[in-house]
Structure formats: C-alpha cells, structure tokens
Amino acid sequence: MPDIGKIAPDFELKNQDNELIRLSDCRGKRVIIFAFPKANTMGCNNQACSFRDVFPQIASKNALVFGVSSDSTTTLAAWKKRKQLQYDLLSDPQHKMLDAWDAWGIDLKLFKLPLGATRSYWVIDEKGILVDQQIGVRPAESVEKALASVGRIAGAL
C-alpha cells in the first residue's frame, strides 16, 4: 500500500480509448484516483456520476480524475459515453495497480477475497506525493473526501 507523504507508486494503464496513461506524466497537476468494483452497477454509477457532477470544482483546483477497475477498455468506453463522464477510466484487468495499492479483493477481517476492486480513493499532489487515501469507502464519501482533500492542498499553496 502506498504511504501518505511519500511519492505515489507509478503505474501505466490503458484508458477507455486504449491510450496508455502513466501517473508520472501527471506531475504538475493534482490527481484524484478512485477504484470501483464494476462499471454500470448501482454503487459505481453513484460514485462515477458524483465525480462527474463535481468535476468543474475539481478542474478549478488544477486536478485530474481517474477511475480504475478491472473492467475491459471496451466496457469502460461504453460506460463513459453512457454516463457522460469527463475524465478517463483506466482498465487494470490483471489488477496489478489495484493489488499494489491494496485495493483488490474484499477484506473480511481474517482474509481477503479476490472478487474485484475495493471501492477506494487516493489524492496526489502536484509533486506526486500521496496526501490522502481511503481503502474501503462508500460511493458518496469517496467524492466528498477526495474533493475536500484537493481543496486543502489547493489552499495550502
């Protein structure tokens, strides 16, 4: 799991248009990443559309948003279009990033079931430092907390 206050681990994933996105290419911008279990399901629709609805506020703080799941790029492209999402959705079918960021599987206290991405969020500053994260979060909370965190780092400048 990435540590708050340290450089966020780099990753390279394809977006919904099969373009490679590297976290390290986002330096100079704040970044919100949210993980979701499965595109076009109730909780994921709530989470993704809530990020869509506050996207102007996020963009005004020099921030990008990326959603990550193990869904295929084709599934993500259709979902992005259907829900009119303004940000990239990243496909992690082998869940390498999700594993490395401790957001794969359902934590049942004693063991983890590898059933999908754990709904989570991370906030990274312009220098690539992880400033906030929560693994296992409700859809609306991920948006509220990530937006508040971006606001705090924007206000600190």
C-alpha positions as CSV (number, residue, x, y, z in Angstrom):
1,M,0.0,0.0,0.0
2,P,1.3,3.5,-0.8
3,D,2.3,5.6,2.2
4,I,0.9,9.0,2.8
5,G,3.6,11.6,2.5
6,K,5.6,9.5,0.0
7,I,5.7,9.5,-3.8
8,A,2.8,7.5,-5.1
9,P,3.9,4.4,-7.0
10,D,3.9,4.9,-10.7
11,F,1.6,2.9,-12.9
12,E,0.8,2.6,-16.6
13,L,-2.8,1.5,-17.6
14,K,-4.9,1.8,-20.7
15,N,-7.8,4.2,-20.7
16,Q,-11.2,3.6,-22.3
17,D,-9.7,4.7,-25.7
18,N,-6.7,2.2,-25.3
19,E,-4.3,5.1,-24.7
20,L,-1.6,4.5,-22.1
21,I,-1.9,6.7,-19.0
22,R,1.1,7.0,-16.7
23,L,0.7,8.5,-13.3
24,S,4.2,10.1,-13.6
25,D,3.0,12.0,-16.7
26,C,0.5,13.9,-14.4
27,R,3.1,15.8,-12.4
28,G,2.3,19.4,-12.1
29,K,-1.4,18.6,-11.5
30,R,-3.2,17.3,-8.5
31,V,-4.7,13.8,-9.2
32,I,-7.7,12.0,-7.7
33,I,-7.9,8.3,-8.4
34,F,-10.9,6.3,-7.4
35,A,-11.3,2.5,-7.6
36,F,-14.6,0.9,-8.3
37,P,-15.7,-2.7,-8.4
38,K,-17.7,-2.9,-11.7
39,A,-18.8,-0.4,-14.3
40,N,-22.5,0.3,-14.7
41,T,-23.6,-1.1,-11.3
42,M,-25.6,1.0,-8.8
43,G,-22.8,2.0,-6.4
44,C,-20.3,2.5,-9.2
45,N,-22.8,4.7,-11.1
46,N,-23.4,6.8,-8.0
47,Q,-19.6,7.2,-7.4
48,A,-18.7,7.9,-11.0
49,C,-21.6,10.3,-11.6
50,S,-20.9,12.1,-8.4
51,F,-17.3,12.8,-9.6
52,R,-18.8,13.9,-12.9
53,D,-21.1,16.3,-11.1
54,V,-18.3,18.0,-9.1
55,F,-15.8,17.8,-11.9
56,P,-15.8,21.6,-12.6
57,Q,-14.8,22.2,-8.9
58,I,-12.0,19.6,-9.2
59,A,-10.8,21.0,-12.5
60,S,-10.7,24.5,-11.0
61,K,-8.2,23.2,-8.4
62,N,-5.8,22.1,-11.2
63,A,-6.8,18.4,-10.6
64,L,-7.4,15.4,-12.8
65,V,-9.7,12.5,-12.0
66,F,-9.1,8.8,-13.0
67,G,-11.4,5.9,-12.2
68,V,-9.8,2.4,-12.1
69,S,-11.3,-1.0,-12.3
70,S,-10.6,-4.4,-13.8
71,D,-13.3,-3.8,-16.4
72,S,-12.2,-4.0,-20.1
73,T,-11.4,-0.8,-22.1
74,T,-14.5,-1.6,-24.2
75,T,-16.8,-1.8,-21.2
76,L,-15.3,1.4,-19.8
77,A,-15.7,3.3,-23.1
78,A,-19.4,2.4,-23.3
79,W,-19.9,3.4,-19.6
80,K,-18.1,6.7,-20.0
81,K,-20.2,7.6,-23.0
82,R,-23.5,6.4,-21.4
83,K,-22.9,8.4,-18.2
84,Q,-21.2,11.4,-19.9
85,L,-18.1,11.2,-17.7
86,Q,-15.5,13.9,-18.4
87,Y,-12.5,12.0,-17.1
88,D,-10.5,8.9,-18.1
89,L,-11.4,5.4,-16.9
90,L,-8.5,3.1,-16.5
91,S,-8.5,-0.6,-17.1
92,D,-6.5,-2.9,-14.8
93,P,-7.6,-6.4,-15.9
94,Q,-4.7,-8.1,-14.1
95,H,-5.2,-5.8,-11.1
96,K,-1.5,-5.0,-10.8
97,M,-2.1,-1.4,-9.8
98,L,-5.1,-2.3,-7.6
99,D,-3.0,-5.0,-5.9
100,A,0.0,-2.7,-5.4
101,W,-2.3,0.0,-4.0
102,D,-4.1,-2.6,-1.7
103,A,-7.5,-2.1,-3.3
104,W,-8.1,-5.6,-4.8
105,G,-10.4,-8.0,-3.1
106,I,-13.0,-7.7,-0.3
107,D,-11.5,-7.5,3.2
108,L,-13.3,-9.8,5.6
109,K,-11.0,-9.1,8.5
110,L,-9.5,-12.5,8.6
111,F,-8.8,-12.9,4.9
112,K,-9.3,-11.1,1.6
113,L,-11.5,-12.5,-1.2
114,P,-10.2,-11.6,-4.7
115,L,-13.6,-10.7,-6.1
116,G,-12.9,-7.3,-7.5
117,A,-11.6,-3.8,-6.8
118,T,-12.3,-2.4,-3.3
119,R,-14.0,1.0,-3.6
120,S,-11.3,3.4,-2.6
121,Y,-9.8,6.8,-3.4
122,W,-6.3,8.5,-3.4
123,V,-5.3,12.1,-3.7
124,I,-1.9,13.0,-5.1
125,D,-0.3,16.5,-5.1
126,E,1.5,18.2,-8.0
127,K,4.8,16.7,-6.9
128,G,3.5,13.1,-7.0
129,I,3.1,12.8,-3.2
130,L,0.2,10.8,-1.8
131,V,-1.6,13.2,0.5
132,D,-4.8,11.2,1.3
133,Q,-6.3,7.8,0.8
134,Q,-9.0,5.5,2.0
135,I,-9.4,1.9,1.1
136,G,-13.0,0.7,1.5
137,V,-15.2,3.7,1.3
138,R,-18.9,4.4,0.4
139,P,-19.5,5.9,-3.1
140,A,-20.6,9.4,-1.9
141,E,-17.9,9.5,0.8
142,S,-15.1,8.9,-1.8
143,V,-16.2,12.0,-3.7
144,E,-16.7,14.2,-0.7
145,K,-13.4,13.3,1.0
146,A,-11.4,13.5,-2.2
147,L,-12.8,16.9,-3.1
148,A,-12.1,18.2,0.5
149,S,-8.6,16.9,0.3
150,V,-7.9,18.5,-3.1
151,G,-9.3,21.7,-1.6
152,R,-6.9,21.5,1.4
153,I,-3.8,21.1,-0.7
154,A,-5.0,23.8,-3.1
155,G,-5.5,26.2,-0.2
156,A,-2.0,25.3,1.2
157,L,-0.3,26.9,-1.8
